[in-house]
Amino acid sequence: MNNTLQFELKQDTVDNLQAFSQILKKDPNRMLEEALEQYFQSEQQKLIEKNQDDENAMTNLDYDEFWDGMDLD
């Protein structure tokens, strides 16, 4: 299985990566890993919140509101 991905970054992004690598004395690969970890955590939190909102939207009626107008005879 091939785990290699090919990325294309804008020149500004590459320039910033190199500059911050020198300023922070960090390996650019580590910086990208850290940035992606933060991105994944943020997106996962958004998904959790969206799922909770969707679940709340489906369950926001009380018993009487849900059955209002239904003929159960």
MMTF fields as JSON, N, C-alpha, C and O atoms, coordinates in Angstrom:
{
  "mmtfVersion": "1.0.0",
  "mmtfProducer": "UNKNOWN",
  "numBonds": 291,
  "numAtoms": 292,
  "numGroups": 73,
  "numChains": 1,
  "numModels": 1,
  "chainsPerModel": [1],
  "groupsPerChain": [73],
  "chainIdList": ["A"],
  "bondAtomList": [4, 2, 8, 6, 12, 10, 16, 14, 20, 18, 24, 22, 28, 26, 32, 30, 36, 34, 40, 38, 44, 42, 48, 46, 52, 50, 56, 54, 60, 58, 64, 62, 68, 66, 72, 70, 76, 74, 80, 78, 84, 82, 88, 86, 92, 90, 96, 94, 100, 98, 104, 102, 108, 106, 112, 110, 116, 114, 120, 118, 124, 122, 128, 126, 132, 130, 136, 134, 140, 138, 144, 142, 148, 146, 152, 150, 156, 154, 160, 158, 164, 162, 168, 166, 172, 170, 176, 174, 180, 178, 184, 182, 188, 186, 192, 190, 196, 194, 200, 198, 204, 202, 208, 206, 212, 210, 216, 214, 220, 218, 224, 222, 228, 226, 232, 230, 236, 234, 240, 238, 244, 242, 248, 246, 252, 250, 256, 254, 260, 258, 264, 262, 268, 266, 272, 270, 276, 274, 280, 278, 284, 282, 288, 286],
  "bondOrderList": [1, 1, 1, 1, 1, 1, 1, 1, 1, 1, 1, 1, 1, 1, 1, 1, 1, 1, 1, 1, 1, 1, 1, 1, 1, 1, 1, 1, 1, 1, 1, 1, 1, 1, 1, 1, 1, 1, 1, 1, 1, 1, 1, 1, 1, 1, 1, 1, 1, 1, 1, 1, 1, 1, 1, 1, 1, 1, 1, 1, 1, 1, 1, 1, 1, 1, 1, 1, 1, 1, 1, 1],
  "groupList": [{"groupName": "MET", "atomNameList": ["N", "CA", "C", "O"], "elementList": ["N", "C", "C", "O"], "formalChargeList": [0, 0, 0, 0], "bondAtomList": [1, 0, 2, 1, 3, 2], "bondOrderList": [1, 1, 2], "singleLetterCode": "M", "chemCompType": "L-PEPTIDE LINKING"}, {"groupName": "ASN", "atomNameList": ["N", "CA", "C", "O"], "elementList": ["N", "C", "C", "O"], "formalChargeList": [0, 0, 0, 0], "bondAtomList": [1, 0, 2, 1, 3, 2], "bondOrderList": [1, 1, 2], "singleLetterCode": "N", "chemCompType": "L-PEPTIDE LINKING"}, {"groupName": "THR", "atomNameList": ["N", "CA", "C", "O"], "elementList": ["N", "C", "C", "O"], "formalChargeList": [0, 0, 0, 0], "bondAtomList": [1, 0, 2, 1, 3, 2], "bondOrderList": [1, 1, 2], "singleLetterCode": "T", "chemCompType": "L-PEPTIDE LINKING"}, {"groupName": "LEU", "atomNameList": ["N", "CA", "C", "O"], "elementList": ["N", "C", "C", "O"], "formalChargeList": [0, 0, 0, 0], "bondAtomList": [1, 0, 2, 1, 3, 2], "bondOrderList": [1, 1, 2], "singleLetterCode": "L", "chemCompType": "L-PEPTIDE LINKING"}, {"groupName": "GLN", "atomNameList": ["N", "CA", "C", "O"], "elementList": ["N", "C", "C", "O"], "formalChargeList": [0, 0, 0, 0], "bondAtomList": [1, 0, 2, 1, 3, 2], "bondOrderList": [1, 1, 2], "singleLetterCode": "Q", "chemCompType": "L-PEPTIDE LINKING"}, {"groupName": "PHE", "atomNameList": ["N", "CA", "C", "O"], "elementList": ["N", "C", "C", "O"], "formalChargeList": [0, 0, 0, 0], "bondAtomList": [1, 0, 2, 1, 3, 2], "bondOrderList": [1, 1, 2], "singleLetterCode": "F", "chemCompType": "L-PEPTIDE LINKING"}, {"groupName": "GLU", "atomNameList": ["N", "CA", "C", "O"], "elementList": ["N", "C", "C", "O"], "formalChargeList": [0, 0, 0, 0], "bondAtomList": [1, 0, 2, 1, 3, 2], "bondOrderList": [1, 1, 2], "singleLetterCode": "E", "chemCompType": "L-PEPTIDE LINKING"}, {"groupName": "LYS", "atomNameList": ["N", "CA", "C", "O"], "elementList": ["N", "C", "C", "O"], "formalChargeList": [0, 0, 0, 0], "bondAtomList": [1, 0, 2, 1, 3, 2], "bondOrderList": [1, 1, 2], "singleLetterCode": "K", "chemCompType": "L-PEPTIDE LINKING"}, {"groupName": "ASP", "atomNameList": ["N", "CA", "C", "O"], "elementList": ["N", "C", "C", "O"], "formalChargeList": [0, 0, 0, 0], "bondAtomList": [1, 0, 2, 1, 3, 2], "bondOrderList": [1, 1, 2], "singleLetterCode": "D", "chemCompType": "L-PEPTIDE LINKING"}, {"groupName": "VAL", "atomNameList": ["N", "CA", "C", "O"], "elementList": ["N", "C", "C", "O"], "formalChargeList": [0, 0, 0, 0], "bondAtomList": [1, 0, 2, 1, 3, 2], "bondOrderList": [1, 1, 2], "singleLetterCode": "V", "chemCompType": "L-PEPTIDE LINKING"}, {"groupName": "ALA", "atomNameList": ["N", "CA", "C", "O"], "elementList": ["N", "C", "C", "O"], "formalChargeList": [0, 0, 0, 0], "bondAtomList": [1, 0, 2, 1, 3, 2], "bondOrderList": [1, 1, 2], "singleLetterCode": "A", "chemCompType": "L-PEPTIDE LINKING"}, {"groupName": "SER", "atomNameList": ["N", "CA", "C", "O"], "elementList": ["N", "C", "C", "O"], "formalChargeList": [0, 0, 0, 0], "bondAtomList": [1, 0, 2, 1, 3, 2], "bondOrderList": [1, 1, 2], "singleLetterCode": "S", "chemCompType": "L-PEPTIDE LINKING"}, {"groupName": "ILE", "atomNameList": ["N", "CA", "C", "O"], "elementList": ["N", "C", "C", "O"], "formalChargeList": [0, 0, 0, 0], "bondAtomList": [1, 0, 2, 1, 3, 2], "bondOrderList": [1, 1, 2], "singleLetterCode": "I", "chemCompType": "L-PEPTIDE LINKING"}, {"groupName": "PRO", "atomNameList": ["N", "CA", "C", "O"], "elementList": ["N", "C", "C", "O"], "formalChargeList": [0, 0, 0, 0], "bondAtomList": [1, 0, 2, 1, 3, 2], "bondOrderList": [1, 1, 2], "singleLetterCode": "P", "chemCompType": "L-PEPTIDE LINKING"}, {"groupName": "ARG", "atomNameList": ["N", "CA", "C", "O"], "elementList": ["N", "C", "C", "O"], "formalChargeList": [0, 0, 0, 0], "bondAtomList": [1, 0, 2, 1, 3, 2], "bondOrderList": [1, 1, 2], "singleLetterCode": "R", "chemCompType": "L-PEPTIDE LINKING"}, {"groupName": "TYR", "atomNameList": ["N", "CA", "C", "O"], "elementList": ["N", "C", "C", "O"], "formalChargeList": [0, 0, 0, 0], "bondAtomList": [1, 0, 2, 1, 3, 2], "bondOrderList": [1, 1, 2], "singleLetterCode": "Y", "chemCompType": "L-PEPTIDE LINKING"}, {"groupName": "TRP", "atomNameList": ["N", "CA", "C", "O"], "elementList": ["N", "C", "C", "O"], "formalChargeList": [0, 0, 0, 0], "bondAtomList": [1, 0, 2, 1, 3, 2], "bondOrderList": [1, 1, 2], "singleLetterCode": "W", "chemCompType": "L-PEPTIDE LINKING"}, {"groupName": "GLY", "atomNameList": ["N", "CA", "C", "O"], "elementList": ["N", "C", "C", "O"], "formalChargeList": [0, 0, 0, 0], "bondAtomList": [1, 0, 2, 1, 3, 2], "bondOrderList": [1, 1, 2], "singleLetterCode": "G", "chemCompType": "PEPTIDE LINKING"}],
  "groupTypeList": [0, 1, 1, 2, 3, 4, 5, 6, 3, 7, 4, 8, 2, 9, 8, 1, 3, 4, 10, 5, 11, 4, 12, 3, 7, 7, 8, 13, 1, 14, 0, 3, 6, 6, 10, 3, 6, 4, 15, 5, 4, 11, 6, 4, 4, 7, 3, 12, 6, 7, 1, 4, 8, 8, 6, 1, 10, 0, 2, 1, 3, 8, 15, 8, 6, 5, 16, 8, 17, 0, 8, 3, 8],
  "groupIdList": [1, 2, 3, 4, 5, 6, 7, 8, 9, 10, 11, 12, 13, 14, 15, 16, 17, 18, 19, 20, 21, 22, 23, 24, 25, 26, 27, 28, 29, 30, 31, 32, 33, 34, 35, 36, 37, 38, 39, 40, 41, 42, 43, 44, 45, 46, 47, 48, 49, 50, 51, 52, 53, 54, 55, 56, 57, 58, 59, 60, 61, 62, 63, 64, 65, 66, 67, 68, 69, 70, 71, 72, 73],
  "secStructList": [7, 7, 7, 7, 7, 7, 7, 7, 7, 7, 2, 2, 2, 2, 2, 2, 2, 2, 2, 2, 2, 2, 2, 2, 6, 7, 7, 2, 2, 2, 2, 2, 2, 2, 2, 2, 2, 2, 2, 2, 2, 2, 2, 2, 2, 2, 2, 2, 2, 2, 2, 2, 2, 2, 2, 2, 2, 2, 6, 7, 1, 7, 2, 2, 2, 2, 2, 6, 6, 7, 7, 7, 7],
  "xCoordList": [0.84, 0.0, 0.886, 1.86, 0.546, 1.325, 0.778, -0.366, 1.58, 1.17, 1.686, 1.617, 2.194, 2.752, 1.676, 0.947, 1.594, 0.678, 1.49, 2.597, 0.946, 1.632, 0.845, -0.366, 1.544, 0.92, 1.451, 2.608, 0.593, 1.012, 0.633, -0.539, 1.63, 1.404, 1.681, 2.555, 0.914, 1.169, 2.535, 3.018, 3.157, 4.498, 4.493, 5.441, 3.438, 3.347, 3.363, 3.981, 2.69, 2.651, 4.033, 4.46, 4.723, 6.082, 7.014, 7.832, 6.886, 7.728, 7.47, 8.409, 6.19, 5.847, 6.347, 6.847, 6.215, 6.674, 8.181, 8.653, 8.917, 10.368, 10.746, 11.646, 10.058, 10.37, 10.071, 10.899, 8.893, 8.54, 9.403, 9.674, 9.823, 10.72, 12.017, 12.526, 12.544, 13.78, 13.54, 14.334, 12.435, 12.147, 11.934, 12.475, 11.135, 10.783, 11.774, 11.692, 12.711, 13.697, 12.995, 13.313, 12.019, 11.251, 11.376, 11.522, 11.316, 11.317, 10.003, 8.934, 10.058, 8.828, 7.85, 6.636, 8.36, 7.475, 6.692, 5.499, 7.368, 6.701, 5.644, 4.563, 5.961, 5.009, 3.752, 2.636, 3.942, 2.789, 1.972, 0.742, 2.647, 1.947, 1.108, -0.055, 1.704, 0.991, -0.216, -1.296, -0.02, -1.111, -2.252, -3.424, -1.906, -2.937, -3.646, -4.854, -2.918, -3.553, -4.592, -5.701, -4.227, -5.171, -6.383, -7.519, -6.125, -7.21, -8.167, -9.384, -7.628, -8.471, -9.278, -10.454, -8.668, -9.391, -10.53, -11.637, -10.255, -11.27, -12.434, -13.597, -12.124, -13.168, -13.965, -15.179, -13.287, -13.981, -14.95, -16.071, -14.524, -15.397, -16.609, -17.726, -16.396, -17.509, -18.495, -19.707, -17.982, -18.855, -19.647, -20.834, -18.995, -19.684, -20.801, -21.917, -20.507, -21.516, -22.653, -23.818, -22.323, -23.363, -24.248, -25.47, -23.638, -24.418, -25.323, -26.466, -24.808, -25.622, -26.777, -27.902, -26.512, -27.573, -28.623, -29.821, -28.168, -29.1, -29.944, -31.147, -29.312, -30.024, -31.038, -32.159, -30.641, -31.55, -32.72, -33.847, -32.466, -33.527, -34.566, -35.751, -34.127, -35.055, -35.824, -36.861, -35.359, -35.979, -36.483, -36.656, -36.723, -37.101, -38.61, -39.046, -39.417, -40.85, -41.161, -40.607, -42.075, -42.497, -43.578, -43.98, -44.034, -44.983, -46.24, -46.671, -46.829, -48.077, -47.872, -48.717, -46.775, -46.504, -46.306, -46.774, -45.624, -45.356, -46.648, -46.83, -47.542, -48.761, -49.942, -51.022, -49.755, -50.825, -51.401, -50.676, -52.715, -53.403, -53.437, -54.04, -52.809, -52.804, -54.034, -54.312, -54.75, -55.893, -55.424, -55.085, -55.407, -54.877, -55.969, -55.701, -57.191, -58.3, -58.195, -59.043],
  "yCoordList": [-1.178, 0.0, 1.242, 1.32, 2.198, 3.414, 4.495, 4.921, 4.941, 5.978, 7.353, 8.281, 7.503, 8.761, 9.613, 9.166, 10.856, 11.824, 12.928, 13.236, 13.511, 14.623, 15.894, 15.949, 16.915, 18.179, 19.282, 19.263, 20.239, 21.453, 22.608, 22.789, 23.396, 24.539, 25.825, 25.875, 26.863, 28.166, 28.647, 28.28, 29.471, 29.968, 30.755, 30.658, 31.533, 32.28, 31.338, 31.634, 30.215, 29.237, 28.648, 28.493, 28.322, 27.776, 28.809, 28.483, 30.05, 31.118, 31.281, 31.393, 31.292, 31.416, 30.216, 30.37, 29.049, 27.839, 27.905, 27.583, 28.316, 28.427, 29.516, 29.329, 30.649, 31.761, 31.372, 31.586, 30.804, 30.422, 29.264, 29.156, 28.423, 27.342, 27.916, 27.432, 28.929, 29.559, 30.337, 30.252, 31.104, 31.926, 31.049, 31.317, 29.995, 29.125, 27.99, 27.249, 27.875, 26.785, 25.428, 24.595, 25.251, 24.003, 23.412, 24.128, 22.104, 21.394, 21.685, 21.568, 22.056, 22.339, 21.156, 21.362, 19.939, 18.774, 18.726, 18.42, 19.028, 19.032, 20.137, 19.943, 21.286, 22.394, 22.009, 22.32, 21.336, 20.885, 19.848, 19.875, 18.943, 17.94, 18.621, 18.273, 19.591, 20.302, 21.06, 21.052, 21.707, 22.456, 21.524, 21.847, 20.379, 19.423, 18.817, 18.583, 18.56, 18.044, 19.037, 18.649, 20.328, 21.361, 21.424, 21.563, 21.32, 21.355, 20.189, 20.377, 18.995, 17.812, 17.917, 17.552, 18.409, 18.579, 19.578, 19.353, 20.673, 21.7, 21.152, 21.372, 20.451, 19.888, 18.808, 18.707, 18.004, 16.974, 17.62, 17.142, 18.706, 19.416, 19.985, 19.928, 20.533, 21.063, 19.952, 20.153, 18.783, 17.652, 17.195, 16.886, 17.152, 16.754, 17.743, 17.339, 19.037, 20.054, 19.986, 20.137, 19.758, 19.657, 18.442, 18.526, 17.322, 16.124, 16.35, 15.894, 17.055, 17.358, 18.277, 18.077, 19.285, 20.188, 19.435, 19.659, 18.531, 17.73, 16.842, 16.694, 16.254, 15.379, 16.187, 15.734, 17.38, 18.242, 18.689, 18.788, 18.957, 19.39, 18.291, 18.573, 17.055, 15.935, 15.636, 14.975, 16.093, 15.718, 16.916, 16.825, 18.041, 19.224, 19.336, 20.311, 18.394, 18.405, 17.575, 16.495, 18.116, 17.286, 16.315, 16.364, 15.453, 14.395, 14.963, 14.488, 15.977, 16.554, 17.227, 17.102, 17.933, 18.581, 17.54, 17.722, 16.464, 15.423, 14.774, 14.563, 14.458, 13.753, 14.664, 14.175, 15.971, 16.927, 16.722, 16.713, 16.56, 16.403, 14.973, 14.721, 14.049, 12.662, 11.938, 12.012, 11.253, 10.48, 9.057, 8.323, 8.68, 7.377, 6.358, 5.33, 6.626, 5.676, 4.474, 3.584],
  "zCoordList": [0.0, 0.0, 0.0, 0.749, -0.834, -0.986, -0.051, -0.206, 0.913, 1.852, 1.466, 2.271, 0.272, -0.166, -0.813, -1.698, -0.347, -0.925, -1.567, -1.126, -2.59, -3.237, -2.935, -3.147, -2.438, -2.086, -2.971, -3.391, -3.246, -3.931, -3.036, -2.705, -2.642, -1.772, -2.544, -3.409, -2.21, -2.812, -2.37, -1.298, -3.202, -2.886, -1.579, -0.8, -1.325, -0.061, 1.132, 2.155, 1.004, 2.091, 2.323, 3.467, 1.259, 1.369, 1.992, 2.852, 1.552, 2.108, 3.611, 4.399, 3.999, 5.419, 6.216, 7.33, 5.657, 6.331, 6.58, 7.671, 5.579, 5.73, 6.73, 7.549, 6.662, 7.57, 9.019, 9.905, 9.257, 10.618, 11.118, 12.314, 10.22, 10.603, 11.166, 12.177, 10.525, 11.0, 12.29, 13.227, 12.339, 13.523, 14.751, 15.824, 14.575, 15.7, 15.921, 16.9, 14.99, 15.039, 15.15, 15.998, 14.244, 14.182, 12.792, 11.802, 12.741, 11.471, 10.736, 11.335, 9.471, 8.718, 8.722, 8.74, 8.704, 8.732, 10.042, 10.051, 11.143, 12.454, 12.509, 13.064, 11.934, 11.898, 11.12, 11.535, 10.0, 9.211, 9.981, 9.946, 10.67, 11.491, 12.57, 12.775, 13.256, 14.312, 13.751, 14.342, 12.615, 11.988, 11.575, 11.766, 11.014, 10.609, 11.811, 11.76, 12.888, 14.104, 14.618, 14.986, 14.643, 15.079, 14.151, 14.604, 12.846, 11.87, 12.081, 12.091, 12.248, 12.444, 13.731, 13.754, 14.795, 16.057, 15.893, 16.382, 15.208, 14.98, 14.152, 14.489, 13.088, 12.23, 12.956, 12.781, 13.768, 14.529, 15.515, 15.685, 16.166, 17.099, 16.366, 16.88, 15.174, 14.376, 14.035, 14.109, 13.661, 13.334, 14.548, 14.442, 15.689, 16.921, 17.23, 17.557, 17.127, 17.394, 16.383, 16.749, 15.112, 14.081, 14.335, 14.215, 14.683, 14.977, 16.179, 16.199, 17.18, 18.361, 17.981, 18.439, 17.147, 16.689, 15.891, 16.064, 15.006, 14.21, 15.106, 14.891, 16.108, 17.04, 17.846, 18.075, 18.272, 19.026, 18.162, 18.648, 16.898, 15.997, 15.819, 15.636, 15.873, 15.691, 16.972, 16.917, 18.095, 19.372, 20.156, 21.372, 19.486, 20.245, 20.478, 21.09, 20.022, 20.274, 21.502, 21.706, 22.328, 23.448, 22.954, 21.791, 23.828, 23.466, 22.822, 21.771, 23.448, 22.924, 21.578, 20.692, 21.409, 20.125, 19.029, 17.905, 19.348, 18.353, 17.877, 16.678, 18.799, 18.45, 18.125, 17.797, 18.211, 17.952, 16.55, 15.555, 16.502, 15.224, 14.691, 13.649, 15.379, 14.937, 15.5, 16.697, 14.644, 15.091, 15.355, 14.427, 16.598, 16.984, 17.274, 17.896, 16.835, 17.064, 16.189, 16.257]
}
